[in-house]
Amino acid sequence: MTQKIPNSKIVIREDGKFIKKDIYDYFAGKKIVAFALPGAFTPTCSNYHVPAYEEEYENITALGVDEIYCISMNDPFVIEKWKEISGAKKIKFIPDGNGVFTNDMKMISDRSASGMGPRSFRYSMYVEDGNIIKLFKDEDGKFDVSDPKTMINFLKENK
């Protein structure tokens, strides 16, 4: 049984203006690989997670995926700057600064011990037309199954 992407309203910036957008619109009618992470500029996210998905972009889209999204519980300004500094040109960055989508996905992780407060678990998912087909969730502090190689293996086995 598949689960639907929640109808979460996120705040993004377009043309210098803040707008509320239904995150479901990013997934409707498409085959998407999305990965979520605790936060912009954190070591694992910046040094491994984002670069790995950027590097594997063509290999993933060759398996029938339309787009790859990076979702982070950071505000639109931080996400815009992080994308610029990361050098990522292929993956799309989606801010979830208020944590609405992350909460609706039941993926809030308490990172208070490291001063980060509530953040997202690190996870990846394959979504077809808004239906979550497969979700890989890492345990806190780990980067074991939300990586692109795990996703590529899943997509190859289920093509």
C-alpha positions as CSV (number, residue, x, y, z in Angstrom):
1,M,0.0,0.0,0.0
2,T,1.3,3.4,-0.9
3,Q,1.1,6.6,1.0
4,K,0.2,10.0,-0.6
5,I,2.5,13.0,-0.2
6,P,0.8,15.3,2.3
7,N,-0.9,18.5,1.1
8,S,1.5,20.6,3.1
9,K,1.7,24.3,2.6
10,I,5.3,25.5,2.4
11,V,6.7,29.0,2.1
12,I,9.0,29.6,-0.9
13,R,10.4,32.7,-2.6
14,E,9.6,33.5,-6.2
15,D,10.5,36.7,-7.9
16,G,11.5,38.2,-4.5
17,K,8.2,37.5,-2.9
18,F,7.2,35.0,-0.3
19,I,4.3,32.7,-1.4
20,K,2.6,29.7,0.1
21,K,2.8,26.7,-2.1
22,D,1.3,23.2,-1.8
23,I,4.3,20.9,-1.8
24,Y,2.1,18.2,-3.5
25,D,2.3,20.3,-6.7
26,Y,6.0,19.5,-7.0
27,F,5.1,15.7,-7.2
28,A,1.8,15.6,-9.1
29,G,2.1,13.9,-12.5
30,K,5.8,13.1,-12.1
31,K,8.2,10.5,-11.1
32,I,10.4,12.0,-8.4
33,V,13.3,11.1,-6.2
34,A,13.3,13.3,-3.1
35,F,15.8,13.3,-0.3
36,A,15.5,15.2,2.9
37,L,18.2,16.1,5.4
38,P,18.7,17.8,8.7
39,G,19.9,21.1,7.4
40,A,21.8,23.3,5.0
41,F,25.6,23.7,5.5
42,T,25.8,20.7,7.9
43,P,28.8,18.5,7.1
44,T,27.2,15.3,5.9
45,C,24.5,17.2,4.0
46,S,26.9,19.5,2.3
47,N,29.9,17.2,1.7
48,Y,28.1,14.0,0.8
49,H,24.3,14.0,0.4
50,V,23.9,16.9,-2.0
51,P,27.0,16.2,-4.1
52,A,26.2,12.5,-4.4
53,Y,22.7,13.2,-5.8
54,E,24.0,15.9,-8.1
55,E,26.7,13.5,-9.4
56,E,24.2,10.6,-9.9
57,Y,21.5,12.8,-11.5
58,E,21.9,11.4,-15.0
59,N,22.0,7.8,-13.7
60,I,18.8,8.3,-11.7
61,T,16.9,10.2,-14.5
62,A,18.0,7.5,-17.0
63,L,15.8,5.1,-14.9
64,G,12.7,7.1,-15.7
65,V,12.8,9.7,-12.9
66,D,11.7,13.2,-13.9
67,E,13.4,15.3,-11.2
68,I,15.4,15.1,-8.0
69,Y,14.5,17.3,-5.0
70,C,16.4,18.1,-1.9
71,I,14.1,19.1,1.0
72,S,15.5,20.8,4.0
73,M,14.0,22.5,7.1
74,N,15.6,25.8,6.4
75,D,14.1,29.1,5.3
76,P,14.1,30.1,1.6
77,F,17.1,32.5,2.0
78,V,19.3,29.8,3.5
79,I,18.2,27.3,0.8
80,E,18.9,29.8,-2.0
81,K,22.4,30.6,-0.6
82,W,23.2,26.9,0.0
83,K,22.2,25.9,-3.5
84,E,24.4,28.7,-4.9
85,I,27.4,27.7,-2.7
86,S,26.9,24.0,-3.3
87,G,27.3,24.3,-7.0
88,A,24.4,22.0,-7.6
89,K,22.8,22.8,-10.9
90,K,20.6,19.7,-11.6
91,I,18.7,18.9,-8.4
92,K,15.9,21.2,-7.2
93,F,16.1,22.6,-3.6
94,I,12.8,22.9,-1.7
95,P,12.7,24.9,1.6
96,D,10.6,23.7,4.5
97,G,11.5,26.4,6.9
98,N,8.5,26.0,9.2
99,G,8.8,22.2,9.2
100,V,5.2,21.8,8.0
101,F,6.0,19.1,5.4
102,T,8.5,17.4,7.6
103,N,6.0,17.3,10.5
104,D,3.2,16.0,8.1
105,M,5.6,13.3,6.9
106,K,6.2,12.4,10.6
107,M,9.9,12.9,10.0
108,I,10.8,15.4,12.8
109,S,14.0,14.5,14.6
110,D,15.0,16.2,17.8
111,R,18.5,17.6,17.3
112,S,18.4,19.8,20.4
113,A,21.5,18.1,21.9
114,S,23.5,19.6,19.0
115,G,21.8,23.0,19.2
116,M,19.8,22.5,16.0
117,G,16.3,22.0,17.6
118,P,13.7,20.1,15.6
119,R,15.0,19.0,12.2
120,S,14.3,16.4,9.6
121,F,15.4,12.8,9.7
122,R,17.7,12.0,6.8
123,Y,15.6,10.0,4.3
124,S,15.0,9.5,0.6
125,M,11.8,8.5,-1.3
126,Y,10.6,7.5,-4.7
127,V,7.3,9.1,-5.6
128,E,5.0,8.5,-8.6
129,D,2.3,11.1,-9.2
130,G,2.2,12.0,-5.5
131,N,2.2,8.4,-4.2
132,I,5.2,7.4,-2.1
133,I,6.3,4.1,-3.6
134,K,9.4,3.6,-1.4
135,L,11.0,5.4,1.5
136,F,14.5,4.9,2.9
137,K,15.0,6.4,6.4
138,D,18.3,6.7,8.2
139,E,18.6,6.5,11.9
140,D,19.7,9.8,13.6
141,G,23.4,10.5,12.9
142,K,23.6,8.0,10.1
143,F,23.9,8.2,6.3
144,D,23.3,4.5,5.4
145,V,20.2,4.2,3.2
146,S,19.1,7.6,1.9
147,D,22.1,7.8,-0.4
148,P,21.7,7.7,-4.2
149,K,23.3,4.3,-4.7
150,T,20.5,2.7,-2.5
151,M,17.9,4.6,-4.6
152,I,19.5,3.5,-7.9
153,N,19.5,-0.1,-6.8
154,F,15.8,0.1,-5.8
155,L,14.9,1.7,-9.2
156,K,16.9,-0.9,-11.2
157,E,15.2,-3.7,-9.3
158,N,11.7,-2.3,-9.7
159,K,11.9,-1.0,-13.3
